[in-house]
């Protein structure tokens, strides 16, 4: 059975119930084999509601992505003085997803499939452009705070955040399209060394 | 009209002609809308040959990927003493694809779509695991040579190559699923600074 992320366990309202059903169905079937019918199979209320609210599978999935982005926006950690270093550690943990057991592989697979829709669907591309921008701003803000607090070297926050994001995206795709897990660990080790030796100010 | 890469302009033989037709059809239709019929439309010989040789669209596309990998294996640059630095520059150029006008965006889009098939298709995942391994070995070999020649710092070649590959993959996906080109330039700038200040031995 698919383990729902906490915010989808009891999201409330019809839209919340639809979002939970979509999450479960997406993990179960992936993007290609997903249909509104199959989302309906995970939905406790009347299936006709789904057809009433959404014109197509993609229409529903775009609303689902929007819902997920709102959750990320609300849950993004707030940090105070002196814990920027820990916060970068958290970003690296999230990037490489080790120990991030809250995200099932099936969900990452589905997100990579959704992302590949953006190669030929403008609505998906608009969405990923916007969500990437949000995450990048957050990373740049963390780096900027670290520089102001004297913990990070004087790097360019925006450029460094863009590199973080490339590594993040590459790692995510790697994880679900390549069988060699050791490569992820190698990449993580090299990235941590980069941060330690290049980004952090030596004690 | 799709510009063929040099090795597909006159590849020779039936398989070569099929490979050229596949390249053109893939650029024109992308993965999702591709059919053997549409590949046949770009094929000068009898279409029945396609059905004779291949059981399915994926069967044909996997043979096409194999063909492309063989080309990469044959064309991978050989370098001598003292040009390791240039060679890393070439790898970065290829990674970020600026000036790499030989690869049409449509082809990168198609490759990202094919890659996303690996989330649920073992044959694709086996292929990408193998081709990633080949490219990573090549990068690691270049880094190792750079260290031996005293041009690079004593980094771990394998880990560093894995990071290069994450950046490479992330950049490729970014390019065709996000509208903000400035991010690619930012990421490239940060990556070049990483190489200059962290990988290269100071003059």
Interface residues (C-beta under 8 A of the other chain):
Chain A: X30 X32 X109 X110 X112 X113 X115 X116 X118 X119 X120 X124 X125 X126 X128 X129 X132 X133 X136 X155 X156 X158 X159 X160 X161 X162 X163 X165 X166 X167 X168 X169 X170 X171 X173 X174 X176 X177 X178 X179 X180 X183 X184 X186 X187 X189 X190 X191 X193 X194 X197 X198
Chain B: X30 X32 X109 X110 X112 X113 X115 X116 X118 X119 X120 X124 X125 X126 X128 X129 X132 X133 X136 X155 X156 X158 X159 X160 X161 X162 X163 X165 X166 X167 X168 X169 X170 X171 X173 X174 X176 X177 X178 X179 X180 X183 X184 X186 X187 X189 X190 X191 X193 X194 X197 X198
